[in-house]
Amino acid sequence: MAAGGFEKNNNNIKESEEDLKRRNEELERELKKSREREEQTRVELQKVLARLRLAEEAEEMLCSQLGELEAEAVTQARAYHAQIISLMNQLSKANQNHKAAITV
């Protein structure tokens, strides 16, 4: 009976070794998948960062263009205002000349 117990114990050890081997293989597969997902995530992150840099550069360009347009708009508004003042003065002088001509 001692030999039978030894064989049974030996079989249990072999089964445990096989179970551990299968579990180890399973863990290795999971680790490989995890590393692949990590690499995919890293690649996606790099793509997102590249798009972010492009968006930031575009934003800077747009802000610069907007600033230039705002400066141009202010210059045009000042010129328009000066033209209006000039026309008002001309109209006022013409009106005064007209009144003076009528009273003479």
TIVEXMAR-882259 format. One record per residue: residue number from 0; residue in three letters; x, y, z of N, C-alpha, C in turn. Coordinates in Angstrom, 1 decimal, decimal comma. Example, Ala and Ser with C-alpha at 12.3 -4.5 7.8 and 13.67 -1.06 7.14 Angstrom:
2
+-----+------+--------+--------+--------+--------+--------+--------+--------+--------+--------+
! seq ! type !   n.px !   n.py !   n.pz !  ca.px !  ca.py !  ca.pz !   c.px !   c.py !   c.pz !
+-----+------+--------+--------+--------+--------+--------+--------+--------+--------+--------+
!   0 !  ALA !   13,2 !   -5,7 !    7,8 !   12,3 !   -4,5 !    7,8 !   13,2 !   -3,3 !    7,8 !
!   1 !  SER !   12,8 !   -2,2 !    7,1 !   13,7 !   -1,1 !    7,1 !   12,9 !    0,0 !    7,9 !
+-----+------+--------+--------+--------+--------+--------+--------+--------+--------+--------+
END
This chain:
104
+-----+------+--------+--------+--------+--------+--------+--------+--------+--------+--------+
! seq ! type !   n.px !   n.py !   n.pz !  ca.px !  ca.py !  ca.pz !   c.px !   c.py !   c.pz !
+-----+------+--------+--------+--------+--------+--------+--------+--------+--------+--------+
!   0 !  MET !    0,8 !   -1,2 !    0,0 !    0,0 !    0,0 !    0,0 !    0,9 !    1,2 !    0,0 !
!   1 !  ALA !    2,0 !    1,1 !    0,5 !    2,9 !    2,2 !    0,5 !    3,3 !    2,6 !   -0,9 !
!   2 !  ALA !    3,5 !    1,6 !   -1,8 !    3,8 !    2,0 !   -3,2 !    2,6 !    2,6 !   -3,9 !
!   3 !  GLY !    1,4 !    2,2 !   -3,6 !    0,2 !    2,8 !   -4,2 !    0,1 !    4,3 !   -3,7 !
!   4 !  GLY !    0,4 !    4,5 !   -2,5 !    0,3 !    5,9 !   -1,9 !    1,4 !    6,8 !   -2,6 !
!   5 !  PHE !    2,5 !    6,2 !   -2,8 !    3,6 !    6,9 !   -3,5 !    3,2 !    7,3 !   -4,9 !
!   6 !  GLU !    2,6 !    6,3 !   -5,6 !    2,2 !    6,6 !   -7,0 !    1,1 !    7,7 !   -7,0 !
!   7 !  LYS !    0,2 !    7,6 !   -6,1 !   -0,9 !    8,6 !   -6,0 !   -0,3 !    9,9 !   -5,7 !
!   8 !  ASN !    0,6 !   10,0 !   -4,8 !    1,2 !   11,3 !   -4,4 !    2,0 !   11,8 !   -5,6 !
!   9 !  ASN !    2,7 !   10,9 !   -6,3 !    3,5 !   11,3 !   -7,5 !    2,5 !   11,8 !   -8,6 !
!  10 !  ASN !    1,4 !   11,2 !   -8,8 !    0,4 !   11,6 !   -9,8 !   -0,1 !   13,0 !   -9,4 !
!  11 !  ASN !   -0,4 !   13,2 !   -8,1 !   -0,8 !   14,5 !   -7,6 !    0,2 !   15,6 !   -7,9 !
!  12 !  ILE !    1,5 !   15,3 !   -7,7 !    2,6 !   16,2 !   -8,0 !    2,6 !   16,5 !   -9,5 !
!  13 !  LYS !    2,5 !   15,5 !  -10,3 !    2,5 !   15,7 !  -11,8 !    1,3 !   16,6 !  -12,2 !
!  14 !  GLU !    0,1 !   16,3 !  -11,6 !   -1,1 !   17,1 !  -11,9 !   -0,9 !   18,5 !  -11,5 !
!  15 !  SER !   -0,3 !   18,7 !  -10,3 !    0,0 !   20,1 !   -9,8 !    1,0 !   20,8 !  -10,7 !
!  16 !  GLU !    2,0 !   20,1 !  -11,1 !    3,0 !   20,7 !  -12,0 !    2,3 !   21,1 !  -13,4 !
!  17 !  GLU !    1,5 !   20,2 !  -13,9 !    0,8 !   20,5 !  -15,1 !   -0,2 !   21,7 !  -15,0 !
!  18 !  ASP !   -0,9 !   21,7 !  -13,8 !   -1,8 !   22,8 !  -13,5 !   -0,9 !   24,1 !  -13,4 !
!  19 !  LEU !    0,2 !   24,1 !  -12,8 !    1,0 !   25,3 !  -12,6 !    1,6 !   25,7 !  -14,0 !
!  20 !  LYS !    1,9 !   24,7 !  -14,8 !    2,5 !   25,0 !  -16,1 !    1,4 !   25,6 !  -17,0 !
!  21 !  ARG !    0,1 !   25,1 !  -17,0 !   -1,0 !   25,7 !  -17,7 !   -1,3 !   27,1 !  -17,2 !
!  22 !  ARG !   -1,3 !   27,2 !  -15,9 !   -1,5 !   28,6 !  -15,3 !   -0,4 !   29,5 !  -15,7 !
!  23 !  ASN !    0,8 !   29,1 !  -15,7 !    1,9 !   29,9 !  -16,1 !    1,8 !   30,4 !  -17,6 !
!  24 !  GLU !    1,4 !   29,4 !  -18,4 !    1,2 !   29,7 !  -19,8 !    0,1 !   30,7 !  -20,0 !
!  25 !  GLU !   -1,0 !   30,5 !  -19,2 !   -2,1 !   31,4 !  -19,3 !   -1,7 !   32,9 !  -18,9 !
!  26 !  LEU !   -1,0 !   32,9 !  -17,8 !   -0,5 !   34,2 !  -17,3 !    0,5 !   34,9 !  -18,3 !
!  27 !  GLU !    1,3 !   34,1 !  -19,0 !    2,2 !   34,6 !  -20,0 !    1,4 !   35,2 !  -21,2 !
!  28 !  ARG !    0,3 !   34,5 !  -21,6 !   -0,6 !   35,0 !  -22,6 !   -1,2 !   36,3 !  -22,2 !
!  29 !  GLU !   -1,7 !   36,3 !  -21,0 !   -2,4 !   37,5 !  -20,5 !   -1,4 !   38,7 !  -20,4 !
!  30 !  LEU !   -0,1 !   38,4 !  -20,0 !    0,9 !   39,4 !  -19,9 !    1,2 !   39,9 !  -21,3 !
!  31 !  LYS !    1,3 !   39,0 !  -22,3 !    1,6 !   39,4 !  -23,7 !    0,5 !   40,3 !  -24,2 !
!  32 !  LYS !   -0,8 !   40,0 !  -24,0 !   -1,9 !   40,8 !  -24,4 !   -1,9 !   42,1 !  -23,7 !
!  33 !  SER !   -1,6 !   42,1 !  -22,4 !   -1,5 !   43,4 !  -21,7 !   -0,4 !   44,3 !  -22,2 !
!  34 !  ARG !    0,7 !   43,7 !  -22,6 !    1,8 !   44,5 !  -23,2 !    1,4 !   45,1 !  -24,5 !
!  35 !  GLU !    0,7 !   44,2 !  -25,3 !    0,2 !   44,7 !  -26,6 !   -0,8 !   45,9 !  -26,5 !
!  36 !  ARG !   -1,7 !   45,7 !  -25,5 !   -2,7 !   46,8 !  -25,2 !   -1,9 !   48,1 !  -24,8 !
!  37 !  GLU !   -0,9 !   47,9 !  -23,9 !   -0,2 !   49,0 !  -23,5 !    0,6 !   49,7 !  -24,6 !
!  38 !  GLU !    1,1 !   48,9 !  -25,5 !    1,8 !   49,5 !  -26,7 !    0,8 !   50,2 !  -27,6 !
!  39 !  GLN !   -0,4 !   49,6 !  -27,8 !   -1,4 !   50,3 !  -28,6 !   -1,8 !   51,6 !  -28,0 !
!  40 !  THR !   -2,0 !   51,6 !  -26,7 !   -2,4 !   52,8 !  -25,9 !   -1,3 !   53,9 !  -26,1 !
!  41 !  ARG !    0,0 !   53,4 !  -26,0 !    1,1 !   54,3 !  -26,1 !    1,1 !   55,0 !  -27,5 !
!  42 !  VAL !    0,9 !   54,2 !  -28,5 !    0,8 !   54,7 !  -29,9 !   -0,3 !   55,7 !  -30,1 !
!  43 !  GLU !   -1,5 !   55,3 !  -29,5 !   -2,7 !   56,2 !  -29,6 !   -2,4 !   57,5 !  -28,9 !
!  44 !  LEU !   -1,7 !   57,4 !  -27,7 !   -1,4 !   58,6 !  -27,0 !   -0,4 !   59,5 !  -27,8 !
!  45 !  GLN !    0,5 !   58,9 !  -28,4 !    1,4 !   59,7 !  -29,3 !    0,7 !   60,4 !  -30,4 !
!  46 !  LYS !   -0,3 !   59,7 !  -31,0 !   -1,1 !   60,3 !  -32,1 !   -1,9 !   61,5 !  -31,5 !
!  47 !  VAL !   -2,5 !   61,3 !  -30,3 !   -3,3 !   62,3 !  -29,7 !   -2,4 !   63,5 !  -29,4 !
!  48 !  LEU !   -1,2 !   63,3 !  -28,9 !   -0,3 !   64,4 !  -28,5 !    0,1 !   65,1 !  -29,8 !
!  49 !  ALA !    0,3 !   64,4 !  -30,9 !    0,7 !   65,1 !  -32,2 !   -0,5 !   65,9 !  -32,6 !
!  50 !  ARG !   -1,7 !   65,4 !  -32,5 !   -2,9 !   66,2 !  -32,9 !   -3,0 !   67,4 !  -32,0 !
!  51 !  LEU !   -2,7 !   67,2 !  -30,7 !   -2,8 !   68,4 !  -29,8 !   -1,8 !   69,4 !  -30,1 !
!  52 !  ARG !   -0,6 !   69,0 !  -30,5 !    0,4 !   70,0 !  -30,9 !    0,0 !   70,8 !  -32,1 !
!  53 !  LEU !   -0,6 !   70,1 !  -33,1 !   -1,1 !   70,7 !  -34,3 !   -2,2 !   71,7 !  -33,9 !
!  54 !  ALA !   -3,1 !   71,3 !  -33,1 !   -4,2 !   72,2 !  -32,7 !   -3,7 !   73,4 !  -31,9 !
!  55 !  GLU !   -2,7 !   73,2 !  -31,1 !   -2,1 !   74,4 !  -30,4 !   -1,4 !   75,3 !  -31,3 !
!  56 !  GLU !   -0,7 !   74,8 !  -32,3 !   -0,1 !   75,6 !  -33,3 !   -1,1 !   76,4 !  -34,2 !
!  57 !  ALA !   -2,2 !   75,7 !  -34,5 !   -3,3 !   76,3 !  -35,3 !   -3,9 !   77,4 !  -34,4 !
!  58 !  GLU !   -4,1 !   77,2 !  -33,2 !   -4,7 !   78,2 !  -32,3 !   -3,8 !   79,4 !  -32,2 !
!  59 !  GLU !   -2,5 !   79,2 !  -32,1 !   -1,6 !   80,3 !  -32,0 !   -1,7 !   81,1 !  -33,3 !
!  60 !  MET !   -1,7 !   80,4 !  -34,4 !   -1,8 !   81,1 !  -35,7 !   -3,1 !   81,9 !  -35,8 !
!  61 !  LEU !   -4,2 !   81,3 !  -35,4 !   -5,5 !   82,0 !  -35,4 !   -5,5 !   83,2 !  -34,5 !
!  62 !  CYS !   -4,9 !   83,1 !  -33,3 !   -4,9 !   84,2 !  -32,4 !   -4,0 !   85,3 !  -33,0 !
!  63 !  SER !   -2,9 !   85,0 !  -33,6 !   -2,1 !   86,0 !  -34,2 !   -2,8 !   86,7 !  -35,3 !
!  64 !  GLN !   -3,5 !   85,9 !  -36,2 !   -4,3 !   86,5 !  -37,3 !   -5,4 !   87,4 !  -36,7 !
!  65 !  LEU !   -6,1 !   86,9 !  -35,7 !   -7,1 !   87,7 !  -35,0 !   -6,6 !   89,0 !  -34,5 !
!  66 !  GLY !   -5,4 !   89,0 !  -33,9 !   -4,8 !   90,2 !  -33,4 !   -4,5 !   91,2 !  -34,5 !
!  67 !  GLU !   -4,0 !   90,7 !  -35,6 !   -3,7 !   91,5 !  -36,8 !   -5,0 !   92,1 !  -37,3 !
!  68 !  LEU !   -6,1 !   91,3 !  -37,4 !   -7,4 !   91,8 !  -37,9 !   -8,0 !   92,8 !  -37,0 !
!  69 !  GLU !   -7,8 !   92,6 !  -35,7 !   -8,3 !   93,6 !  -34,7 !   -7,6 !   94,9 !  -34,8 !
!  70 !  ALA !   -6,3 !   94,9 !  -35,0 !   -5,5 !   96,1 !  -35,2 !   -5,9 !   96,8 !  -36,5 !
!  71 !  GLU !   -6,1 !   96,0 !  -37,5 !   -6,6 !   96,6 !  -38,8 !   -7,9 !   97,2 !  -38,7 !
!  72 !  ALA !   -8,8 !   96,6 !  -37,9 !  -10,2 !   97,1 !  -37,7 !  -10,2 !   98,4 !  -36,9 !
!  73 !  VAL !   -9,3 !   98,5 !  -35,9 !   -9,2 !   99,7 !  -35,2 !   -8,7 !  100,8 !  -36,0 !
!  74 !  THR !   -7,7 !  100,5 !  -36,9 !   -7,1 !  101,6 !  -37,8 !   -8,2 !  102,0 !  -38,8 !
!  75 !  GLN !   -8,9 !  101,1 !  -39,3 !  -10,0 !  101,5 !  -40,2 !  -11,1 !  102,3 !  -39,5 !
!  76 !  ALA !  -11,4 !  101,9 !  -38,3 !  -12,5 !  102,6 !  -37,6 !  -12,0 !  104,1 !  -37,3 !
!  77 !  ARG !  -10,7 !  104,2 !  -36,9 !  -10,2 !  105,6 !  -36,7 !  -10,2 !  106,4 !  -38,0 !
!  78 !  ALA !   -9,8 !  105,8 !  -39,1 !   -9,8 !  106,5 !  -40,4 !  -11,2 !  106,9 !  -40,7 !
!  79 !  TYR !  -12,2 !  106,0 !  -40,5 !  -13,6 !  106,2 !  -40,8 !  -14,1 !  107,4 !  -40,0 !
!  80 !  HIS !  -13,8 !  107,3 !  -38,7 !  -14,2 !  108,4 !  -37,8 !  -13,6 !  109,7 !  -38,2 !
!  81 !  ALA !  -12,3 !  109,7 !  -38,6 !  -11,7 !  111,0 !  -39,0 !  -12,4 !  111,5 !  -40,3 !
!  82 !  GLN !  -12,7 !  110,6 !  -41,2 !  -13,4 !  111,0 !  -42,4 !  -14,8 !  111,6 !  -42,1 !
!  83 !  ILE !  -15,5 !  111,0 !  -41,1 !  -16,8 !  111,5 !  -40,7 !  -16,7 !  112,9 !  -40,1 !
!  84 !  ILE !  -15,7 !  113,1 !  -39,3 !  -15,4 !  114,4 !  -38,7 !  -15,1 !  115,5 !  -39,8 !
!  85 !  SER !  -14,3 !  115,0 !  -40,7 !  -13,9 !  115,9 !  -41,8 !  -15,2 !  116,3 !  -42,6 !
!  86 !  LEU !  -16,0 !  115,3 !  -43,0 !  -17,2 !  115,6 !  -43,7 !  -18,2 !  116,5 !  -42,9 !
!  87 !  MET !  -18,3 !  116,3 !  -41,6 !  -19,1 !  117,1 !  -40,8 !  -18,7 !  118,5 !  -40,8 !
!  88 !  ASN !  -17,3 !  118,7 !  -40,7 !  -16,8 !  120,1 !  -40,7 !  -17,0 !  120,7 !  -42,1 !
!  89 !  GLN !  -16,9 !  120,0 !  -43,2 !  -17,1 !  120,5 !  -44,5 !  -18,6 !  120,9 !  -44,6 !
!  90 !  LEU !  -19,5 !  120,0 !  -44,1 !  -20,9 !  120,3 !  -44,2 !  -21,3 !  121,5 !  -43,4 !
!  91 !  SER !  -20,6 !  121,6 !  -42,2 !  -20,9 !  122,8 !  -41,3 !  -20,4 !  124,1 !  -42,0 !
!  92 !  LYS !  -19,3 !  124,1 !  -42,6 !  -18,8 !  125,3 !  -43,4 !  -19,7 !  125,6 !  -44,5 !
!  93 !  ALA !  -20,1 !  124,6 !  -45,3 !  -21,0 !  124,8 !  -46,4 !  -22,3 !  125,4 !  -46,0 !
!  94 !  ASN !  -22,8 !  124,9 !  -44,8 !  -24,0 !  125,4 !  -44,3 !  -23,9 !  126,9 !  -43,9 !
!  95 !  GLN !  -22,7 !  127,2 !  -43,2 !  -22,5 !  128,6 !  -42,8 !  -22,3 !  129,5 !  -44,0 !
!  96 !  ASN !  -21,7 !  129,0 !  -45,1 !  -21,5 !  129,8 !  -46,3 !  -22,9 !  130,0 !  -47,0 !
!  97 !  HIS !  -23,7 !  129,0 !  -46,9 !  -25,0 !  129,1 !  -47,5 !  -25,9 !  130,1 !  -46,7 !
!  98 !  LYS !  -25,8 !  130,1 !  -45,4 !  -26,5 !  131,0 !  -44,6 !  -26,0 !  132,5 !  -44,8 !
!  99 !  ALA !  -24,7 !  132,6 !  -44,9 !  -24,1 !  133,9 !  -45,2 !  -24,5 !  134,4 !  -46,5 !
! 100 !  ALA !  -24,6 !  133,6 !  -47,5 !  -25,0 !  134,0 !  -48,9 !  -26,4 !  134,4 !  -48,9 !
! 101 !  ILE !  -27,3 !  133,8 !  -48,1 !  -28,7 !  134,1 !  -48,1 !  -28,9 !  135,4 !  -47,5 !
! 102 !  THR !  -28,2 !  135,7 !  -46,4 !  -28,3 !  137,0 !  -45,7 !  -27,7 !  138,1 !  -46,4 !
! 103 !  VAL !  -26,9 !  138,0 !  -47,3 !  -26,3 !  139,1 !  -48,0 !  -27,1 !  139,6 !  -49,1 !
+-----+------+--------+--------+--------+--------+--------+--------+--------+--------+--------+
END
